[in-house]
Amino acid sequence: MLEFPCLPLRKNTIRTE
């Protein structure tokens, strides 16, 4: 999985809204 800031899967870990 790529580090996407808008992805819900990664939103939990990477909060870059």
C-alpha positions as CSV (number, residue, x, y, z in Angstrom):
1,M,0.0,0.0,0.0
2,L,1.2,3.4,-0.9
3,E,1.2,6.3,1.6
4,F,-1.8,8.2,0.4
5,P,-3.0,11.1,2.6
6,C,-6.5,10.8,1.3
7,L,-6.9,7.1,1.7
8,P,-9.2,6.0,4.5
9,L,-6.9,2.9,5.1
10,R,-3.9,5.1,5.7
11,K,-5.8,8.1,7.1
12,N,-5.7,6.4,10.5
13,T,-1.9,6.4,10.5
14,I,-1.1,9.3,8.2
15,R,-3.3,12.3,9.1
16,T,-2.4,14.8,6.4
17,E,-5.7,16.4,5.6
